[in-house]
């Protein structure tokens, strides 16, 4: 079930439909979606999910993690350019040799754009940052391996009334940054386990 927040006693029908669409999303079995409390005071109506990409269903170490938030404000805030806004975060530890790639940030952003385009979703006002962190240890910690992390923070305004496709595109982005190979054409992922 997807957690949601609304400031009125009854959510507008369009928001209720968006919740139903998000609840119907099926993701890869390696991806675990969990409901979380949505942010307060950003929009009158919101829903939030966190996700972890796991090696195996009983594995405690995640390959990638992130957060997907769908905001709805019928007043259409000017920066959004519409009544909806998707706000996302994706983080993964990458192979150490990727830390030397000067184009890694651009690659991270292109993964997001390619994910959205592959689901043929319409969006506007996209914005975000891609952060690459390379950690090297010295002295008494010099035996630790180099750690490379990639963080993609992005938001956009959905224009197609299909929040489920935006969630599916973001879920694919999370699997990409985790290093999972794409599913072959025509193969449908079995439903992931939800809590």
N, C-alpha and C positions, 0 to 999 in steps of 0.2 A: 504494500500500500504506500502511496505517496503522501508525505506530510504537506499540509498547506496551511496558509494563514490568510484570513480575510478580516478586514476591519468592520464588516457589516454582518448582520445575523445570517444573511443568505447571500452567497456569492452570485454574481451575475451569471446568467446561463452560459455566456461565452467562456467564462473562466471554468465553470463546471465541466464544459465540453473539453477544454484543454486538459484538465485533470484526468478525465476519462481516457483521452488519447495517450497521455503519458503513462497511465497505468497499463495500457495495452502493449507497450513497447517490449519487444523481445530482444535480448542482447546475447552475445556470445557467452558460452558457459564459463569462460575464464574471468568474466566481468561480474562483480557483485555490486548491485545498486542497493543503497540503504537510505531510507528516509531520514531527514534531519530537520530541525526547526529552520524555517526560512528567515532571512534577515528582516528586521523590523524597521519601520519608518522610511523605507525606500519607496514602497508602492503599497497601495491599499490591498492588493492581492498578490500572493507569492507562493511558490512551491520550490522546494530545494531537495536535491539528491546528492549524495556523495557516492563515489565509485572507487573500487579497487580492482586492479587486474592482478589476479593471483596465478602462480604457477600451477597449483592444483587446488581443488576446492577446500582441502583441509590445511593448506599452507598458510602460515601466519605472515610471511614476508610478501609484500606486494611488489609487483614489477612497476606499477604506476598507480597514481591516485589522483582524484580530482573532485570537482564540485560543479554541478549544473543547477542554475537558478533561473526560473522563469518568472518574470515580473509582469504584472498587469495593472495599468493605471488608465482608466477611461478618459482622464483629462489629457492624455497624449502629451507628456512632457516634451518640451521643445528639443532637448538634445537627442531624445529617442527618435523623433519623427514618426511616432505612431503609438498605439496603446500597449504594445508588448515590448519587452526587452529580455534578451537572454544574456546572462552573465556567467562566464565559465572560468575554470582553473584546471590545469592539467600539469602534473609533475611526474618525472621519471628519472631514474638513474640510468645513464647511458654507458656504453663501452668506453673505457679510459681513452682510447685512441681518438674518439670523436671530439675530445676536448681541444684538439689542435686545429679543428676545421674552422676557418675564419667565417664561413657562411652558415654555421650551425643555427644561428638565430633566424636567418632568412628561410632556412629549410624548415624549421619549426612552424613558422607562420604559413609557409606554403602547404604543409601537411593539413593545417586547419582549413585553408581555402579549398584544397582538393577534396577534403572530407565533405564540406558543405556542397561543393559542386557535384560530387558523386551522388548525392541524394536529391539533386535538382531542386534544392530549396531556394526560395527567393528571400533576400535579405538586403539591408542597407545599413548605413551608419556604423559599419564595423570599425572597431578600435581595439587596440591591445598592445601588450608587450610580450617579448620573448626574452627570458633571462637564462643565460648559461653561466653556471658556477663550476669552476675547476678548483678542487681542494687537494693540495699536496701537503704531506706531512714531513716534518724535519726533526732532527735531534732524536730524542727518545721515542718519537712516534714515526721515525723514518721507515719502519717496516710496513706501515699501512700503505695499501695501494692508493693510487690517484683515484679520486671520485669526481665524476662529471655528472651534474644534474641539469636538467632542462625544465623550465617552467614556462607555460604558455597561459597568459591571462588575456581573455578576450571577451568582448561583448558585441552584440549586433541586434538589430531590430528585425524580427521575422515579419515578412510581408505576405505570407501565403496561407496563414490560418492553419498551419500543420505543425504544431509544436512537437509531435511525436517524431517527425522526420529530422527536426533539429536535434533532438536528444539522440537519435540513432547516429546522426553524423558526428556528434561530439563523442559518443561512445566509440565509434570507429577511430577517431583521432586518438583517444586514450589508448586503444589497443595498438595503434601505430607507434606512439611514443614508447610503449612498453616493449616494442620489438616483435610483436606477434605478426606472423605473415597474414596477408589478407585472405579471406575466405575465397575459394575458387568461384568463378561465375556460376550461378545457378544453385550453389550450396547455401542452404538456410541454416543459421545457427539454431540449435535447440535452445529452448528458453533457459535463461540464467536463473539461478536461485535468488529469490528476493527475501528480505527480512522486513 
